[in-house]
Amino acid sequence: MQELIEKISAEFEAFKTDSQLQSEKANKAAGTRARKSTLALEKLLKEFRKVSLEYSKQ
């Protein structure tokens, strides 16, 4: 579970960096990377939800 949390944290940091580049410097490539990060975060958060539910049932 800790590994999953670290992946979520790393992906969020990547999103944060890229979204700031897009908004501050109008970097189109960073916008694309930020949108890709949101899709990855969605998958990771769904996985976290499943793992968290299993962990709480123990």
PDB file of N, CA, C, O and CB in Angstrom:
ATOM      1  N   MET A   1       0.827  -1.188   0.000  1.00  0.00           N
ATOM      2  CA  MET A   1       0.000   0.000   0.000  1.00  0.00           C
ATOM      3  C   MET A   1       0.876   1.258   0.000  1.00  0.00           C
ATOM      4  O   MET A   1       0.547   2.260  -0.636  1.00  0.00           O
ATOM      5  CB  MET A   1      -0.943  -0.006   1.212  1.00  0.00           C
ATOM      6  N   GLN A   2       1.990   1.184   0.723  1.00  0.00           N
ATOM      7  CA  GLN A   2       2.890   2.339   0.773  1.00  0.00           C
ATOM      8  C   GLN A   2       3.449   2.665  -0.608  1.00  0.00           C
ATOM      9  O   GLN A   2       3.604   3.833  -0.964  1.00  0.00           O
ATOM     10  CB  GLN A   2       4.038   2.079   1.755  1.00  0.00           C
ATOM     11  N   GLU A   3       3.748   1.631  -1.375  1.00  0.00           N
ATOM     12  CA  GLU A   3       4.271   1.836  -2.733  1.00  0.00           C
ATOM     13  C   GLU A   3       3.246   2.566  -3.605  1.00  0.00           C
ATOM     14  O   GLU A   3       3.604   3.446  -4.388  1.00  0.00           O
ATOM     15  CB  GLU A   3       4.648   0.481  -3.378  1.00  0.00           C
ATOM     16  N   LEU A   4       1.987   2.200  -3.466  1.00  0.00           N
ATOM     17  CA  LEU A   4       0.922   2.841  -4.225  1.00  0.00           C
ATOM     18  C   LEU A   4       0.790   4.316  -3.835  1.00  0.00           C
ATOM     19  O   LEU A   4       0.590   5.175  -4.694  1.00  0.00           O
ATOM     20  CB  LEU A   4      -0.410   2.108  -4.000  1.00  0.00           C
ATOM     21  N   ILE A   5       0.900   4.596  -2.561  1.00  0.00           N
ATOM     22  CA  ILE A   5       0.823   5.986  -2.092  1.00  0.00           C
ATOM     23  C   ILE A   5       1.983   6.803  -2.654  1.00  0.00           C
ATOM     24  O   ILE A   5       1.807   7.964  -3.024  1.00  0.00           O
ATOM     25  CB  ILE A   5       0.831   6.043  -0.547  1.00  0.00           C
ATOM     26  N   GLU A   6       3.160   6.199  -2.717  1.00  0.00           N
ATOM     27  CA  GLU A   6       4.319   6.894  -3.281  1.00  0.00           C
ATOM     28  C   GLU A   6       4.127   7.167  -4.769  1.00  0.00           C
ATOM     29  O   GLU A   6       4.515   8.229  -5.256  1.00  0.00           O
ATOM     30  CB  GLU A   6       5.594   6.074  -3.058  1.00  0.00           C
ATOM     31  N   LYS A   7       3.532   6.219  -5.499  1.00  0.00           N
ATOM     32  CA  LYS A   7       3.254   6.420  -6.926  1.00  0.00           C
ATOM     33  C   LYS A   7       2.268   7.566  -7.124  1.00  0.00           C
ATOM     34  O   LYS A   7       2.442   8.398  -8.015  1.00  0.00           O
ATOM     35  CB  LYS A   7       2.701   5.126  -7.559  1.00  0.00           C
ATOM     36  N   ILE A   8       1.230   7.603  -6.289  1.00  0.00           N
ATOM     37  CA  ILE A   8       0.232   8.675  -6.385  1.00  0.00           C
ATOM     38  C   ILE A   8       0.890  10.017  -6.118  1.00  0.00           C
ATOM     39  O   ILE A   8       0.645  10.988  -6.834  1.00  0.00           O
ATOM     40  CB  ILE A   8      -0.932   8.440  -5.394  1.00  0.00           C
ATOM     41  N   SER A   9       1.717  10.071  -5.097  1.00  0.00           N
ATOM     42  CA  SER A   9       2.403  11.313  -4.746  1.00  0.00           C
ATOM     43  C   SER A   9       3.316  11.786  -5.878  1.00  0.00           C
ATOM     44  O   SER A   9       3.330  12.970  -6.213  1.00  0.00           O
ATOM     45  CB  SER A   9       3.215  11.125  -3.464  1.00  0.00           C
ATOM     46  N   ALA A  10       4.070  10.869  -6.459  1.00  0.00           N
ATOM     47  CA  ALA A  10       4.980  11.226  -7.551  1.00  0.00           C
ATOM     48  C   ALA A  10       4.206  11.711  -8.775  1.00  0.00           C
ATOM     49  O   ALA A  10       4.600  12.682  -9.421  1.00  0.00           O
ATOM     50  CB  ALA A  10       5.862  10.024  -7.928  1.00  0.00           C
ATOM     51  N   GLU A  11       3.119  11.040  -9.085  1.00  0.00           N
ATOM     52  CA  GLU A  11       2.315  11.439 -10.247  1.00  0.00           C
ATOM     53  C   GLU A  11       1.670  12.805 -10.020  1.00  0.00           C
ATOM     54  O   GLU A  11       1.564  13.608 -10.946  1.00  0.00           O
ATOM     55  CB  GLU A  11       1.230  10.384 -10.540  1.00  0.00           C
ATOM     56  N   PHE A  12       1.239  13.064  -8.777  1.00  0.00           N
ATOM     57  CA  PHE A  12       0.649  14.366  -8.473  1.00  0.00           C
ATOM     58  C   PHE A  12       1.682  15.478  -8.597  1.00  0.00           C
ATOM     59  O   PHE A  12       1.377  16.564  -9.088  1.00  0.00           O
ATOM     60  CB  PHE A  12       0.045  14.363  -7.067  1.00  0.00           C
ATOM     61  N   GLU A  13       2.904  15.205  -8.151  1.00  0.00           N
ATOM     62  CA  GLU A  13       3.968  16.203  -8.291  1.00  0.00           C
ATOM     63  C   GLU A  13       4.252  16.499  -9.762  1.00  0.00           C
ATOM     64  O   GLU A  13       4.474  17.652 -10.131  1.00  0.00           O
ATOM     65  CB  GLU A  13       5.250  15.721  -7.593  1.00  0.00           C
ATOM     66  N   ALA A  14       4.246  15.466 -10.598  1.00  0.00           N
ATOM     67  CA  ALA A  14       4.451  15.664 -12.034  1.00  0.00           C
ATOM     68  C   ALA A  14       3.318  16.506 -12.610  1.00  0.00           C
ATOM     69  O   ALA A  14       3.551  17.407 -13.416  1.00  0.00           O
ATOM     70  CB  ALA A  14       4.542  14.305 -12.769  1.00  0.00           C
ATOM     71  N   PHE A  15       2.089  16.204 -12.191  1.00  0.00           N
ATOM     72  CA  PHE A  15       0.937  16.995 -12.654  1.00  0.00           C
ATOM     73  C   PHE A  15       1.068  18.450 -12.218  1.00  0.00           C
ATOM     74  O   PHE A  15       0.828  19.366 -13.004  1.00  0.00           O
ATOM     75  CB  PHE A  15      -0.380  16.400 -12.116  1.00  0.00           C
ATOM     76  N   LYS A  16       1.446  18.652 -10.975  1.00  0.00           N
ATOM     77  CA  LYS A  16       1.574  20.005 -10.435  1.00  0.00           C
ATOM     78  C   LYS A  16       2.609  20.810 -11.217  1.00  0.00           C
ATOM     79  O   LYS A  16       2.366  21.964 -11.569  1.00  0.00           O
ATOM     80  CB  LYS A  16       1.957  19.953  -8.949  1.00  0.00           C
ATOM     81  N   THR A  17       3.750  20.205 -11.485  1.00  0.00           N
ATOM     82  CA  THR A  17       4.813  20.874 -12.234  1.00  0.00           C
ATOM     83  C   THR A  17       4.355  21.225 -13.650  1.00  0.00           C
ATOM     84  O   THR A  17       4.522  22.356 -14.106  1.00  0.00           O
ATOM     85  CB  THR A  17       6.065  19.986 -12.289  1.00  0.00           C
ATOM     86  N   ASP A  18       3.780  20.246 -14.334  1.00  0.00           N
ATOM     87  CA  ASP A  18       3.365  20.472 -15.723  1.00  0.00           C
ATOM     88  C   ASP A  18       2.211  21.461 -15.824  1.00  0.00           C
ATOM     89  O   ASP A  18       2.166  22.271 -16.750  1.00  0.00           O
ATOM     90  CB  ASP A  18       2.967  19.156 -16.370  1.00  0.00           C
ATOM     91  N   SER A  19       1.285  21.401 -14.886  1.00  0.00           N
ATOM     92  CA  SER A  19       0.160  22.337 -14.951  1.00  0.00           C
ATOM     93  C   SER A  19       0.616  23.768 -14.679  1.00  0.00           C
ATOM     94  O   SER A  19       0.073  24.714 -15.248  1.00  0.00           O
ATOM     95  CB  SER A  19      -0.929  21.933 -13.947  1.00  0.00           C
ATOM     96  N   GLN A  20       1.610  23.926 -13.812  1.00  0.00           N
ATOM     97  CA  GLN A  20       2.154  25.261 -13.568  1.00  0.00           C
ATOM     98  C   GLN A  20       2.874  25.795 -14.803  1.00  0.00           C
ATOM     99  O   GLN A  20       2.751  26.973 -15.141  1.00  0.00           O
ATOM    100  CB  GLN A  20       3.111  25.236 -12.371  1.00  0.00           C
ATOM    101  N   LEU A  21       3.628  24.919 -15.477  1.00  0.00           N
ATOM    102  CA  LEU A  21       4.307  25.347 -16.701  1.00  0.00           C
ATOM    103  C   LEU A  21       3.293  25.784 -17.758  1.00  0.00           C
ATOM    104  O   LEU A  21       3.513  26.765 -18.468  1.00  0.00           O
ATOM    105  CB  LEU A  21       5.193  24.213 -17.250  1.00  0.00           C
ATOM    106  N   GLN A  22       2.200  25.061 -17.857  1.00  0.00           N
ATOM    107  CA  GLN A  22       1.183  25.408 -18.849  1.00  0.00           C
ATOM    108  C   GLN A  22       0.545  26.751 -18.516  1.00  0.00           C
ATOM    109  O   GLN A  22       0.382  27.601 -19.392  1.00  0.00           O
ATOM    110  CB  GLN A  22       0.106  24.313 -18.924  1.00  0.00           C
ATOM    111  N   SER A  23       0.187  26.939 -17.257  1.00  0.00           N
ATOM    112  CA  SER A  23      -0.522  28.171 -16.906  1.00  0.00           C
ATOM    113  C   SER A  23       0.390  29.393 -16.867  1.00  0.00           C
ATOM    114  O   SER A  23      -0.037  30.490 -17.228  1.00  0.00           O
ATOM    115  CB  SER A  23      -1.196  28.007 -15.569  1.00  0.00           C
ATOM    116  N   GLU A  24       1.632  29.223 -16.437  1.00  0.00           N
ATOM    117  CA  GLU A  24       2.532  30.363 -16.301  1.00  0.00           C
ATOM    118  C   GLU A  24       3.268  30.711 -17.585  1.00  0.00           C
ATOM    119  O   GLU A  24       3.496  31.887 -17.870  1.00  0.00           O
ATOM    120  CB  GLU A  24       3.526  30.090 -15.224  1.00  0.00           C
ATOM    121  N   LYS A  25       3.642  29.698 -18.366  1.00  0.00           N
ATOM    122  CA  LYS A  25       4.466  29.952 -19.543  1.00  0.00           C
ATOM    123  C   LYS A  25       3.800  29.543 -20.841  1.00  0.00           C
ATOM    124  O   LYS A  25       4.430  29.569 -21.899  1.00  0.00           O
ATOM    125  CB  LYS A  25       5.767  29.237 -19.411  1.00  0.00           C
ATOM    126  N   ALA A  26       2.526  29.164 -20.773  1.00  0.00           N
ATOM    127  CA  ALA A  26       1.756  28.744 -21.952  1.00  0.00           C
ATOM    128  C   ALA A  26       2.467  27.622 -22.717  1.00  0.00           C
ATOM    129  O   ALA A  26       2.491  27.613 -23.948  1.00  0.00           O
ATOM    130  CB  ALA A  26       1.518  29.944 -22.885  1.00  0.00           C
ATOM    131  N   ASN A  27       3.039  26.686 -21.971  1.00  0.00           N
ATOM    132  CA  ASN A  27       3.760  25.561 -22.554  1.00  0.00           C
ATOM    133  C   ASN A  27       2.745  24.486 -22.938  1.00  0.00           C
ATOM    134  O   ASN A  27       2.176  23.824 -22.070  1.00  0.00           O
ATOM    135  CB  ASN A  27       4.832  24.998 -21.561  1.00  0.00           C
ATOM    136  N   LYS A  28       2.520  24.315 -24.244  1.00  0.00           N
ATOM    137  CA  LYS A  28       1.511  23.373 -24.726  1.00  0.00           C
ATOM    138  C   LYS A  28       1.878  21.928 -24.421  1.00  0.00           C
ATOM    139  O   LYS A  28       1.003  21.128 -24.089  1.00  0.00           O
ATOM    140  CB  LYS A  28       1.312  23.544 -26.216  1.00  0.00           C
ATOM    141  N   ALA A  29       3.152  21.581 -24.529  1.00  0.00           N
ATOM    142  CA  ALA A  29       3.588  20.211 -24.249  1.00  0.00           C
ATOM    143  C   ALA A  29       3.366  19.867 -22.773  1.00  0.00           C
ATOM    144  O   ALA A  29       3.001  18.741 -22.438  1.00  0.00           O
ATOM    145  CB  ALA A  29       5.077  20.029 -24.622  1.00  0.00           C
ATOM    146  N   ALA A  30       3.588  20.840 -21.910  1.00  0.00           N
ATOM    147  CA  ALA A  30       3.349  20.610 -20.479  1.00  0.00           C
ATOM    148  C   ALA A  30       1.871  20.374 -20.218  1.00  0.00           C
ATOM    149  O   ALA A  30       1.514  19.580 -19.348  1.00  0.00           O
ATOM    150  CB  ALA A  30       3.851  21.802 -19.642  1.00  0.00           C
ATOM    151  N   GLY A  31       1.012  21.054 -20.961  1.00  0.00           N
ATOM    152  CA  GLY A  31      -0.424  20.833 -20.834  1.00  0.00           C
ATOM    153  C   GLY A  31      -0.809  19.418 -21.213  1.00  0.00           C
ATOM    154  O   GLY A  31      -1.650  18.800 -20.561  1.00  0.00           O
ATOM    155  N   THR A  32      -0.199  18.912 -22.255  1.00  0.00           N
ATOM    156  CA  THR A  32      -0.453  17.539 -22.684  1.00  0.00           C
ATOM    157  C   THR A  32       0.001  16.556 -21.610  1.00  0.00           C
ATOM    158  O   THR A  32      -0.704  15.598 -21.297  1.00  0.00           O
ATOM    159  CB  THR A  32       0.261  17.245 -24.018  1.00  0.00           C
ATOM    160  N   ARG A  33       1.183  16.800 -21.050  1.00  0.00           N
ATOM    161  CA  ARG A  33       1.686  15.930 -19.985  1.00  0.00           C
ATOM    162  C   ARG A  33       0.800  16.005 -18.747  1.00  0.00           C
ATOM    163  O   ARG A  33       0.573  14.991 -18.087  1.00  0.00           O
ATOM    164  CB  ARG A  33       3.125  16.308 -19.622  1.00  0.00           C
ATOM    165  N   ALA A  34       0.300  17.190 -18.427  1.00  0.00           N
ATOM    166  CA  ALA A  34      -0.576  17.355 -17.261  1.00  0.00           C
ATOM    167  C   ALA A  34      -1.871  16.575 -17.453  1.00  0.00           C
ATOM    168  O   ALA A  34      -2.352  15.931 -16.520  1.00  0.00           O
ATOM    169  CB  ALA A  34      -0.885  18.848 -17.017  1.00  0.00           C
ATOM    170  N   ARG A  35      -2.437  16.628 -18.654  1.00  0.00           N
ATOM    171  CA  ARG A  35      -3.667  15.873 -18.924  1.00  0.00           C
ATOM    172  C   ARG A  35      -3.405  14.375 -18.846  1.00  0.00           C
ATOM    173  O   ARG A  35      -4.248  13.621 -18.359  1.00  0.00           O
ATOM    174  CB  ARG A  35      -4.237  16.240 -20.307  1.00  0.00           C
ATOM    175  N   LYS A  36      -2.251  13.941 -19.320  1.00  0.00           N
ATOM    176  CA  LYS A  36      -1.890  12.527 -19.239  1.00  0.00           C
ATOM    177  C   LYS A  36      -1.732  12.107 -17.772  1.00  0.00           C
ATOM    178  O   LYS A  36      -2.115  11.001 -17.392  1.00  0.00           O
ATOM    179  CB  LYS A  36      -0.581  12.253 -20.027  1.00  0.00           C
ATOM    180  N   SER A  37      -1.175  12.984 -16.970  1.00  0.00           N
ATOM    181  CA  SER A  37      -1.017  12.702 -15.543  1.00  0.00           C
ATOM    182  C   SER A  37      -2.364  12.546 -14.852  1.00  0.00           C
ATOM    183  O   SER A  37      -2.504  11.721 -13.949  1.00  0.00           O
ATOM    184  CB  SER A  37      -0.216  13.810 -14.871  1.00  0.00           C
ATOM    185  N   THR A  38      -3.358  13.331 -15.268  1.00  0.00           N
ATOM    186  CA  THR A  38      -4.676  13.205 -14.644  1.00  0.00           C
ATOM    187  C   THR A  38      -5.282  11.834 -14.922  1.00  0.00           C
ATOM    188  O   THR A  38      -5.955  11.268 -14.061  1.00  0.00           O
ATOM    189  CB  THR A  38      -5.616  14.309 -15.147  1.00  0.00           C
ATOM    190  N   LEU A  39      -5.053  11.303 -16.104  1.00  0.00           N
ATOM    191  CA  LEU A  39      -5.558   9.966 -16.426  1.00  0.00           C
ATOM    192  C   LEU A  39      -4.842   8.908 -15.588  1.00  0.00           C
ATOM    193  O   LEU A  39      -5.466   7.965 -15.103  1.00  0.00           O
ATOM    194  CB  LEU A  39      -5.380   9.667 -17.929  1.00  0.00           C
ATOM    195  N   ALA A  40      -3.545   9.070 -15.426  1.00  0.00           N
ATOM    196  CA  ALA A  40      -2.781   8.123 -14.607  1.00  0.00           C
ATOM    197  C   ALA A  40      -3.212   8.221 -13.144  1.00  0.00           C
ATOM    198  O   ALA A  40      -3.330   7.207 -12.455  1.00  0.00           O
ATOM    199  CB  ALA A  40      -1.259   8.389 -14.739  1.00  0.00           C
ATOM    200  N   LEU A  41      -3.446   9.447 -12.678  1.00  0.00           N
ATOM    201  CA  LEU A  41      -3.900   9.628 -11.300  1.00  0.00           C
ATOM    202  C   LEU A  41      -5.262   8.973 -11.079  1.00  0.00           C
ATOM    203  O   LEU A  41      -5.505   8.362 -10.039  1.00  0.00           O
ATOM    204  CB  LEU A  41      -3.971  11.120 -10.954  1.00  0.00           C
ATOM    205  N   GLU A  42      -6.131   9.103 -12.051  1.00  0.00           N
ATOM    206  CA  GLU A  42      -7.458   8.490 -11.942  1.00  0.00           C
ATOM    207  C   GLU A  42      -7.329   6.980 -11.729  1.00  0.00           C
ATOM    208  O   GLU A  42      -7.992   6.413 -10.860  1.00  0.00           O
ATOM    209  CB  GLU A  42      -8.301   8.785 -13.210  1.00  0.00           C
ATOM    210  N   LYS A  43      -6.483   6.340 -12.517  1.00  0.00           N
ATOM    211  CA  LYS A  43      -6.280   4.896 -12.385  1.00  0.00           C
ATOM    212  C   LYS A  43      -5.662   4.544 -11.038  1.00  0.00           C
ATOM    213  O   LYS A  43      -6.086   3.591 -10.384  1.00  0.00           O
ATOM    214  CB  LYS A  43      -5.392   4.377 -13.518  1.00  0.00           C
ATOM    215  N   LEU A  44      -4.661   5.314 -10.624  1.00  0.00           N
ATOM    216  CA  LEU A  44      -4.002   5.046  -9.350  1.00  0.00           C
ATOM    217  C   LEU A  44      -4.957   5.240  -8.176  1.00  0.00           C
ATOM    218  O   LEU A  44      -4.929   4.467  -7.218  1.00  0.00           O
ATOM    219  CB  LEU A  44      -2.783   5.949  -9.187  1.00  0.00           C
ATOM    220  N   LEU A  45      -5.793   6.256  -8.244  1.00  0.00           N
ATOM    221  CA  LEU A  45      -6.727   6.510  -7.152  1.00  0.00           C
ATOM    222  C   LEU A  45      -7.805   5.434  -7.073  1.00  0.00           C
ATOM    223  O   LEU A  45      -8.249   5.080  -5.981  1.00  0.00           O
ATOM    224  CB  LEU A  45      -7.372   7.879  -7.318  1.00  0.00           C
ATOM    225  N   LYS A  46      -8.223   4.918  -8.212  1.00  0.00           N
ATOM    226  CA  LYS A  46      -9.169   3.802  -8.203  1.00  0.00           C
ATOM    227  C   LYS A  46      -8.527   2.565  -7.583  1.00  0.00           C
ATOM    228  O   LYS A  46      -9.167   1.840  -6.821  1.00  0.00           O
ATOM    229  CB  LYS A  46      -9.658   3.490  -9.632  1.00  0.00           C
ATOM    230  N   GLU A  47      -7.277   2.334  -7.910  1.00  0.00           N
ATOM    231  CA  GLU A  47      -6.548   1.208  -7.334  1.00  0.00           C
ATOM    232  C   GLU A  47      -6.400   1.396  -5.826  1.00  0.00           C
ATOM    233  O   GLU A  47      -6.539   0.443  -5.060  1.00  0.00           O
ATOM    234  CB  GLU A  47      -5.162   1.058  -7.999  1.00  0.00           C
ATOM    235  N   PHE A  48      -6.118   2.624  -5.404  1.00  0.00           N
ATOM    236  CA  PHE A  48      -5.998   2.908  -3.979  1.00  0.00           C
ATOM    237  C   PHE A  48      -7.306   2.616  -3.261  1.00  0.00           C
ATOM    238  O   PHE A  48      -7.310   2.068  -2.159  1.00  0.00           O
ATOM    239  CB  PHE A  48      -5.585   4.362  -3.754  1.00  0.00           C
ATOM    240  N   ARG A  49      -8.404   2.980  -3.885  1.00  0.00           N
ATOM    241  CA  ARG A  49      -9.709   2.732  -3.281  1.00  0.00           C
ATOM    242  C   ARG A  49      -9.922   1.232  -3.051  1.00  0.00           C
ATOM    243  O   ARG A  49     -10.386   0.826  -1.986  1.00  0.00           O
ATOM    244  CB  ARG A  49     -10.831   3.301  -4.172  1.00  0.00           C
ATOM    245  N   LYS A  50      -9.585   0.419  -4.040  1.00  0.00           N
ATOM    246  CA  LYS A  50      -9.743  -1.030  -3.901  1.00  0.00           C
ATOM    247  C   LYS A  50      -8.841  -1.581  -2.798  1.00  0.00           C
ATOM    248  O   LYS A  50      -9.279  -2.368  -1.959  1.00  0.00           O
ATOM    249  CB  LYS A  50      -9.434  -1.731  -5.230  1.00  0.00           C
ATOM    250  N   VAL A  51      -7.591  -1.163  -2.810  1.00  0.00           N
ATOM    251  CA  VAL A  51      -6.635  -1.648  -1.818  1.00  0.00           C
ATOM    252  C   VAL A  51      -7.047  -1.190  -0.422  1.00  0.00           C
ATOM    253  O   VAL A  51      -6.951  -1.955   0.538  1.00  0.00           O
ATOM    254  CB  VAL A  51      -5.210  -1.155  -2.149  1.00  0.00           C
ATOM    255  N   SER A  52      -7.495   0.030  -0.309  1.00  0.00           N
ATOM    256  CA  SER A  52      -7.905   0.576   0.972  1.00  0.00           C
ATOM    257  C   SER A  52      -9.100  -0.186   1.547  1.00  0.00           C
ATOM    258  O   SER A  52      -9.143  -0.468   2.745  1.00  0.00           O
ATOM    259  CB  SER A  52      -8.243   2.055   0.825  1.00  0.00           C
ATOM    260  N   LEU A  53     -10.052  -0.512   0.706  1.00  0.00           N
ATOM    261  CA  LEU A  53     -11.211  -1.285   1.167  1.00  0.00           C
ATOM    262  C   LEU A  53     -10.796  -2.673   1.642  1.00  0.00           C
ATOM    263  O   LEU A  53     -11.279  -3.147   2.670  1.00  0.00           O
ATOM    264  CB  LEU A  53     -12.251  -1.406   0.048  1.00  0.00           C
ATOM    265  N   GLU A  54      -9.911  -3.321   0.903  1.00  0.00           N
ATOM    266  CA  GLU A  54      -9.422  -4.638   1.307  1.00  0.00           C
ATOM    267  C   GLU A  54      -8.644  -4.559   2.618  1.00  0.00           C
ATOM    268  O   GLU A  54      -8.764  -5.432   3.478  1.00  0.00           O
ATOM    269  CB  GLU A  54      -8.541  -5.239   0.207  1.00  0.00           C
ATOM    270  N   TYR A  55      -7.856  -3.517   2.755  1.00  0.00           N
ATOM    271  CA  TYR A  55      -7.041  -3.337   3.946  1.00  0.00           C
ATOM    272  C   TYR A  55      -7.921  -3.102   5.178  1.00  0.00           C
ATOM    273  O   TYR A  55      -7.614  -3.595   6.263  1.00  0.00           O
ATOM    274  CB  TYR A  55      -6.069  -2.167   3.752  1.00  0.00           C
ATOM    275  N   SER A  56      -9.012  -2.351   5.010  1.00  0.00           N
ATOM    276  CA  SER A  56      -9.887  -2.051   6.135  1.00  0.00           C
ATOM    277  C   SER A  56     -10.709  -3.271   6.570  1.00  0.00           C
ATOM    278  O   SER A  56     -11.181  -3.318   7.706  1.00  0.00           O
ATOM    279  CB  SER A  56     -10.815  -0.903   5.773  1.00  0.00           C
ATOM    280  N   LYS A  57     -10.883  -4.241   5.697  1.00  0.00           N
ATOM    281  CA  LYS A  57     -11.646  -5.450   6.029  1.00  0.00           C
ATOM    282  C   LYS A  57     -10.842  -6.457   6.825  1.00  0.00           C
ATOM    283  O   LYS A  57     -11.408  -7.403   7.373  1.00  0.00           O
ATOM    284  CB  LYS A  57     -12.148  -6.102   4.773  1.00  0.00           C
ATOM    285  N   GLN A  58      -9.557  -6.274   6.898  1.00  0.00           N
ATOM    286  CA  GLN A  58      -8.686  -7.231   7.599  1.00  0.00           C
ATOM    287  C   GLN A  58      -8.787  -7.088   9.090  1.00  0.00           C
ATOM    288  O   GLN A  58      -8.121  -7.816   9.826  1.00  0.00           O
ATOM    289  CB  GLN A  58      -7.248  -7.054   7.175  1.00  0.00           C
TER     290      GLN A  58
END
